[in-house]
């Protein structure tokens, strides 16, 4: 590299100190590794919505050595401004001119606008776009239909979306606009072969895509000691669930499964990842067998504390997700996973094809699996899986940047 201190601008709708969602976690952790491992200068551009600040003003903060330029979005915006907002574009262009990064790495741009890519191109910047969900293909972002079920289109054809969207003309215009903006990316990364294939079959990013697997925070050196100590003090199996109280994440299947169980000698832990701790009241798990409790969402500091508490991660997602970060976190720590056969979530060496749940099949199979685990608890004592880390993901990203010749 000719530049002794390469400068990357990371663009994501959220970024520390306003951290929310799996994609934000990935964007932040890769950025931190670029700073600490590769000595890059990293800046960020993200959004917030605070009534005490002027609309579209830009505030600057810093965490983990990364300066974050945060544009303040007004609460009430037109639906089109979710994917194209000239005020955000102007603020973004001013930041780019001011800090002059070598490369701009886009992640999730909903609410910021996809036309930030053309703004970056007009300013002569090389662009990497990392896909995390189906926002570029689906107005509803996750391919979840209006009735709460998985869309399952493959490939996605916009004419089939009429039953889910409010304004079909706007939806068609949105898709064409996004396809145009997508042409500005020099390279597009995907977390899984599943997501790459679906996007490309649906007409997006032809010949530009590579799979860049998301990393995880690996277990700490004392994790397995903590896990063994907890199991020694209380030998009861502990089931964990992180997905939230949503039908599409499989929560009703978990409720039905454990409300029918006659066994009681086990525990369950629900992670409440909401910002206001509002996901689970006692009524949410009333009548479920076993001893259930709720934990606050974990972060990079407390992740091992959560996984040391559980033996089985329940992942009965009812849609085909692009990756499945919590699955990899669990498997790397020797935590058994019961999961759905769902898209990119099964692209790991720990997949047990014989016990995969199927989307839409109800709770009967999960109940059988849970009963079998309670009858044969040694089944959950698995060897930790060697899982791709955020450090390795950052290394691969640096190779991509070098290949572009941007530094």
C-alpha positions as CSV (number, residue, x, y, z in Angstrom):
1,X,0.0,0.0,0.0
2,X,1.3,3.4,-0.9
3,X,-0.7,5.2,1.8
4,X,1.0,4.6,5.2
5,X,-2.3,5.2,7.0
6,X,-5.3,4.0,4.9
7,X,-8.6,5.7,5.7
8,X,-11.9,3.9,5.4
9,X,-15.3,5.4,5.8
10,X,-17.9,3.0,7.1
11,X,-21.5,3.8,6.3
12,X,-24.3,2.1,8.3
13,X,-27.7,3.3,9.5
14,X,-26.5,2.7,13.1
15,X,-23.0,2.8,14.6
16,X,-21.6,3.2,18.1
17,X,-22.6,4.8,20.3
18,X,-26.0,4.1,18.8
19,X,-25.6,0.3,18.3
20,X,-28.6,-1.8,17.3
21,X,-28.9,-5.0,15.3
22,X,-26.7,-7.8,14.0
23,X,-25.4,-5.9,10.9
24,X,-24.4,-3.0,13.1
25,X,-22.5,-5.4,15.3
26,X,-20.7,-6.8,12.3
27,X,-19.8,-3.3,10.9
28,X,-18.5,-2.1,14.2
29,X,-16.4,-5.2,15.0
30,X,-14.8,-5.3,11.5
31,X,-14.0,-1.6,11.8
32,X,-12.5,-2.1,15.3
33,X,-10.2,-4.8,13.8
34,X,-9.2,-2.6,11.0
35,X,-8.1,0.0,13.5
36,X,-6.4,-2.3,16.0
37,X,-5.1,-5.1,13.8
38,X,-4.3,-3.2,10.6
39,X,-3.7,0.3,11.9
40,X,-6.2,1.8,9.5
41,X,-7.9,5.1,10.2
42,X,-11.6,4.4,10.3
43,X,-14.4,6.9,10.3
44,X,-18.2,6.3,10.2
45,X,-21.3,7.9,8.9
46,X,-24.6,6.9,10.5
47,X,-28.0,8.2,11.6
48,X,-30.0,9.1,14.7
49,X,-33.4,10.8,15.2
50,X,-33.4,13.2,18.1
51,X,-35.9,16.0,18.4
52,X,-33.5,18.3,20.4
53,X,-31.2,18.6,17.4
54,X,-31.9,20.3,14.1
55,X,-33.0,18.1,11.2
56,X,-30.1,16.9,9.1
57,X,-27.5,18.5,11.4
58,X,-24.4,16.3,11.7
59,X,-22.9,15.6,15.2
60,X,-19.5,14.0,15.7
61,X,-18.6,11.5,18.4
62,X,-15.8,9.0,18.9
63,X,-15.6,5.4,20.4
64,X,-13.0,2.8,20.0
65,X,-10.8,5.2,18.0
66,X,-13.5,5.6,15.3
67,X,-15.0,9.1,14.7
68,X,-18.7,8.8,13.9
69,X,-20.4,11.5,11.9
70,X,-24.1,11.2,12.8
71,X,-26.8,12.8,10.7
72,X,-30.0,13.7,12.6
73,X,-33.1,12.5,10.7
74,X,-36.5,14.1,11.4
75,X,-39.1,11.8,12.8
76,X,-41.6,12.3,9.9
77,X,-40.3,11.6,6.4
78,X,-41.8,10.5,3.1
79,X,-41.5,6.8,2.4
80,X,-39.3,7.6,-0.6
81,X,-36.8,9.2,1.7
82,X,-36.1,5.8,3.2
83,X,-34.1,5.0,0.1
84,X,-33.4,8.4,-1.4
85,X,-33.0,11.5,0.7
86,X,-31.3,14.6,-0.8
87,X,-30.7,16.2,2.6
88,X,-28.8,13.1,3.8
89,X,-26.9,13.0,0.5
90,X,-25.8,16.6,1.0
91,X,-24.7,16.1,4.5
92,X,-22.8,12.9,3.5
93,X,-21.0,14.6,0.6
94,X,-19.9,17.4,2.9
95,X,-18.4,14.9,5.4
96,X,-16.7,13.0,2.6
97,X,-15.1,16.2,1.2
98,X,-14.0,17.1,4.7
99,X,-12.4,13.8,5.8
100,X,-11.4,12.5,2.3
101,X,-11.4,8.7,2.8
102,X,-9.6,6.4,0.5
103,X,-12.4,3.8,0.3
104,X,-16.1,4.0,1.4
105,X,-17.5,0.7,2.8
106,X,-21.3,0.7,2.7
107,X,-23.4,-1.6,4.9
108,X,-27.1,-1.0,5.6
109,X,-28.2,2.2,4.0
110,X,-32.0,2.2,4.7
111,X,-33.1,5.6,6.0
112,X,-29.7,7.0,4.8
113,X,-30.5,6.4,1.2
114,X,-28.9,4.3,-1.6
115,X,-28.0,7.4,-3.6
116,X,-25.1,7.9,-1.2
117,X,-23.3,5.4,-3.5
118,X,-23.7,7.7,-6.5
119,X,-22.6,10.7,-4.3
120,X,-19.5,8.7,-3.3
121,X,-18.8,7.9,-7.0
122,X,-19.1,11.5,-8.0
123,X,-16.5,12.4,-5.4
124,X,-14.1,9.8,-7.0
125,X,-14.2,7.2,-4.2
126,X,-13.9,3.5,-4.5
127,X,-17.0,1.7,-3.1
128,X,-17.5,-1.6,-1.4
129,X,-21.0,-2.6,-0.6
130,X,-21.7,-5.3,2.1
131,X,-25.1,-7.0,1.9
132,X,-26.7,-8.1,5.2
133,X,-30.4,-8.6,4.4
134,X,-32.8,-8.4,1.5
135,X,-33.4,-4.6,1.6
136,X,-32.2,-4.1,-1.9
137,X,-34.6,-6.7,-3.2
138,X,-37.5,-6.4,-0.9
139,X,-39.3,-3.2,0.3
140,X,-40.1,-5.0,3.5
141,X,-36.4,-5.8,4.0
142,X,-36.6,-9.4,5.2
143,X,-38.9,-11.0,2.6
144,X,-41.7,-11.3,5.2
145,X,-45.1,-10.9,3.6
146,X,-47.9,-8.8,5.0
147,X,-49.4,-11.8,6.8
148,X,-46.2,-12.4,8.6
149,X,-45.1,-15.5,6.6
150,X,-41.9,-16.0,4.6
151,X,-42.2,-14.8,1.0
152,X,-40.0,-17.7,-0.5
153,X,-39.7,-16.1,-4.0
154,X,-36.7,-17.4,-5.8
155,X,-35.8,-15.5,-7.8
156,X,-37.6,-12.3,-6.6
157,X,-39.9,-10.8,-9.2
158,X,-41.4,-7.4,-8.3
159,X,-44.7,-8.1,-10.1
160,X,-45.4,-10.7,-7.3
161,X,-45.1,-8.1,-4.6
162,X,-48.4,-6.4,-5.2
163,X,-50.1,-8.0,-2.2
164,X,-47.4,-6.8,0.2
165,X,-46.8,-3.1,-0.7
166,X,-48.9,0.0,-0.5
167,X,-48.0,1.6,-3.8
168,X,-46.9,-0.7,-6.6
169,X,-45.8,2.1,-8.8
170,X,-43.5,3.4,-6.0
171,X,-42.2,-0.1,-5.4
172,X,-41.2,-0.6,-9.1
173,X,-39.6,2.9,-9.1
174,X,-37.7,2.0,-5.9
175,X,-36.4,-1.2,-7.4
176,X,-35.2,0.5,-10.6
177,X,-33.6,3.3,-8.6
178,X,-31.7,0.8,-6.3
179,X,-30.5,-1.2,-9.3
180,X,-29.0,2.0,-10.8
181,X,-27.4,2.9,-7.5
182,X,-26.0,-0.6,-7.2
183,X,-23.9,-0.2,-10.3
184,X,-21.6,2.3,-8.5
185,X,-20.2,-0.4,-6.2
186,X,-16.9,-1.8,-7.4
187,X,-17.5,-5.0,-5.4
188,X,-20.4,-6.4,-3.4
189,X,-19.9,-8.8,-0.5
190,X,-22.4,-11.3,0.9
191,X,-22.3,-13.2,4.2
192,X,-23.4,-16.5,2.6
193,X,-23.6,-18.3,-0.7
194,X,-27.4,-18.4,-0.3
195,X,-27.7,-14.6,-0.2
196,X,-25.3,-14.1,-3.1
197,X,-27.2,-16.6,-5.3
198,X,-30.6,-15.2,-4.5
199,X,-29.5,-11.6,-5.3
200,X,-27.8,-12.6,-8.5
201,X,-30.7,-14.8,-9.7
202,X,-32.9,-11.8,-9.0
203,X,-30.9,-9.5,-11.3
204,X,-28.7,-7.6,-8.8
205,X,-24.9,-7.0,-8.8
206,X,-24.0,-9.4,-11.7
207,X,-20.3,-10.4,-11.7
208,X,-19.5,-8.1,-8.8
209,X,-20.2,-10.4,-5.8
210,X,-17.9,-12.3,-3.4
211,X,-18.8,-14.2,-0.2
212,X,-17.3,-12.5,2.8
213,X,-18.4,-14.5,5.8
214,X,-19.3,-12.6,8.9
215,X,-17.1,-13.2,11.9
216,X,-17.8,-13.7,15.5
217,X,-16.2,-12.7,18.8
218,X,-14.5,-15.9,19.8
219,X,-14.8,-17.3,23.3
220,X,-12.4,-15.9,25.9
221,X,-9.7,-18.0,27.4
222,X,-11.7,-18.7,30.6
223,X,-15.1,-19.3,28.9
224,X,-15.0,-23.1,29.1
225,X,-14.0,-22.9,32.8
226,X,-17.1,-20.8,33.4
227,X,-19.3,-23.2,31.4
228,X,-18.0,-26.2,33.3
229,X,-18.4,-24.6,36.7
230,X,-22.0,-23.7,35.9
231,X,-22.8,-27.2,34.7
232,X,-21.2,-28.6,37.9
233,X,-23.2,-26.4,40.2
234,X,-26.5,-27.1,38.4
235,X,-26.7,-30.1,36.0
236,X,-30.1,-29.2,34.6
237,X,-30.2,-28.5,30.9
238,X,-30.6,-24.8,30.0
239,X,-32.3,-23.7,26.8
240,X,-31.6,-20.2,25.4
241,X,-33.5,-18.1,22.9
242,X,-32.3,-14.8,21.4
243,X,-34.6,-14.1,18.5
244,X,-37.3,-12.0,20.2
245,X,-41.1,-12.4,20.5
246,X,-41.9,-12.5,16.8
247,X,-43.7,-15.2,14.8
248,X,-41.1,-14.9,12.1
249,X,-38.4,-15.8,14.6
250,X,-40.3,-18.8,15.8
251,X,-41.4,-17.5,19.2
252,X,-44.9,-19.0,19.1
253,X,-43.4,-22.4,18.2
254,X,-41.2,-22.2,21.4
255,X,-44.3,-21.2,23.4
256,X,-46.3,-24.1,22.1
257,X,-43.5,-26.6,22.5
258,X,-42.8,-25.8,26.2
259,X,-46.4,-25.3,27.2
260,X,-47.2,-28.9,26.1
261,X,-44.1,-30.4,27.7
262,X,-44.7,-32.4,30.9
263,X,-41.1,-32.4,31.9
264,X,-40.1,-29.6,34.3
265,X,-36.5,-30.3,35.4
266,X,-34.7,-27.8,33.1
267,X,-34.3,-24.0,32.7
268,X,-34.8,-21.5,29.9
269,X,-33.3,-18.1,29.3
270,X,-34.8,-15.4,27.0
271,X,-32.7,-12.5,25.8
272,X,-34.5,-9.2,25.6
273,X,-32.7,-7.2,23.0
274,X,-35.2,-4.4,22.9
275,X,-33.9,-0.9,23.8
276,X,-36.5,-0.5,26.6
277,X,-36.6,-4.1,27.9
278,X,-40.2,-4.5,26.7
279,X,-40.1,-7.8,24.9
280,X,-41.0,-10.2,27.7
281,X,-43.4,-9.8,30.5
282,X,-44.1,-12.8,32.8
283,X,-47.2,-13.5,30.7
284,X,-45.1,-14.1,27.6
285,X,-43.7,-17.3,29.1
286,X,-46.6,-18.2,31.5
287,X,-47.5,-21.8,31.4
288,X,-44.2,-22.9,29.8
289,X,-42.7,-25.9,31.5
290,X,-39.3,-25.4,33.2
291,X,-37.8,-22.4,35.1
292,X,-37.7,-19.4,32.7
293,X,-36.0,-16.1,33.2
294,X,-35.1,-13.0,31.1
295,X,-31.7,-11.4,30.5
296,X,-30.7,-8.1,28.9
297,X,-29.2,-8.2,25.5
298,X,-25.5,-9.1,25.6
299,X,-22.7,-7.2,24.0
300,X,-19.0,-7.8,23.1
301,X,-18.2,-7.6,26.8
302,X,-21.0,-9.8,28.2
303,X,-21.4,-12.4,25.4
304,X,-19.5,-15.1,27.2
305,X,-21.6,-14.6,30.4
306,X,-24.7,-15.5,28.4
307,X,-23.4,-18.5,26.5
308,X,-21.8,-19.9,29.6
309,X,-25.4,-20.1,31.1
310,X,-27.0,-22.2,28.3
311,X,-26.5,-25.7,26.9
312,X,-28.9,-25.4,23.9
313,X,-29.6,-22.5,21.6
314,X,-33.1,-22.5,20.1
315,X,-33.2,-21.0,16.6
316,X,-36.6,-21.9,15.0
317,X,-36.6,-19.0,12.5
318,X,-39.4,-19.1,10.0
319,X,-37.6,-17.3,7.2
320,X,-34.4,-17.9,5.3
321,X,-31.9,-15.6,6.9
322,X,-28.7,-14.5,5.2
323,X,-26.3,-15.7,7.9
324,X,-27.2,-16.6,11.5
325,X,-24.7,-14.9,13.8
326,X,-25.9,-16.3,17.1
327,X,-25.7,-19.9,15.7
328,X,-22.0,-19.4,15.0
329,X,-21.5,-17.7,18.4
330,X,-23.0,-20.7,20.1
331,X,-21.2,-23.4,18.1
332,X,-17.8,-21.8,18.7
333,X,-18.6,-22.2,22.5
334,X,-19.7,-25.8,22.4
335,X,-23.4,-24.9,22.7
336,X,-25.7,-27.3,21.0
337,X,-28.0,-25.6,18.4
338,X,-31.5,-26.6,17.3
339,X,-32.2,-24.7,14.1
340,X,-34.4,-24.3,11.1
341,X,-33.2,-25.3,7.6
342,X,-33.0,-21.6,6.6
343,X,-30.8,-20.1,3.9
344,X,-27.4,-18.9,5.1
345,X,-27.9,-20.1,8.6
346,X,-26.9,-23.7,7.8
347,X,-23.7,-22.8,5.9
348,X,-21.4,-24.1,8.7
349,X,-19.7,-27.4,9.6
350,X,-21.9,-27.9,12.7
351,X,-25.1,-28.5,10.8
352,X,-26.9,-31.7,11.8
353,X,-29.0,-32.3,8.7
354,X,-31.1,-35.0,10.5
355,X,-32.5,-32.7,13.1
356,X,-33.2,-29.5,11.1
357,X,-36.6,-27.9,11.6
358,X,-38.5,-27.0,8.5
359,X,-40.1,-23.6,7.9
360,X,-43.9,-23.8,8.6
361,X,-44.0,-27.3,10.1
362,X,-45.2,-26.2,13.6
363,X,-44.0,-27.2,17.0
364,X,-44.3,-31.0,17.0
365,X,-40.7,-31.7,15.7
366,X,-39.2,-29.2,18.1
367,X,-41.1,-30.9,21.0
368,X,-39.7,-34.3,20.0
369,X,-36.1,-32.9,19.8
370,X,-36.4,-31.1,23.2
371,X,-37.8,-34.3,24.8
372,X,-34.9,-36.3,23.3
373,X,-32.3,-33.9,24.7
374,X,-33.9,-34.0,28.1
375,X,-33.8,-37.8,28.0
376,X,-30.2,-37.8,26.7
377,X,-28.5,-34.7,28.0
378,X,-25.1,-35.9,27.0
379,X,-26.1,-35.2,23.4
380,X,-25.6,-31.4,24.0
381,X,-21.9,-31.9,25.1
382,X,-20.4,-31.1,21.7
383,X,-16.9,-30.0,20.7
384,X,-16.5,-26.3,20.0
385,X,-16.5,-25.4,16.3
386,X,-13.7,-23.4,14.8
387,X,-15.6,-20.4,13.5
388,X,-14.5,-17.5,11.4
389,X,-13.6,-14.5,13.6
390,X,-14.0,-10.8,13.1
391,X,-10.2,-10.5,12.9
392,X,-10.2,-12.9,10.0
393,X,-13.1,-11.1,8.3
394,X,-11.2,-7.9,8.6
395,X,-8.1,-9.6,7.1
396,X,-10.2,-10.7,4.1
397,X,-11.7,-7.2,3.7
398,X,-8.2,-5.8,3.5
399,X,-7.3,-8.2,0.8
400,X,-10.4,-7.1,-1.1
401,X,-9.4,-3.4,-0.7
402,X,-5.9,-4.2,-2.0
403,X,-7.3,-6.0,-5.0
404,X,-9.3,-2.9,-5.9
405,X,-6.0,-1.0,-5.9
406,X,-7.6,1.8,-3.9
407,X,-4.8,2.2,-1.4
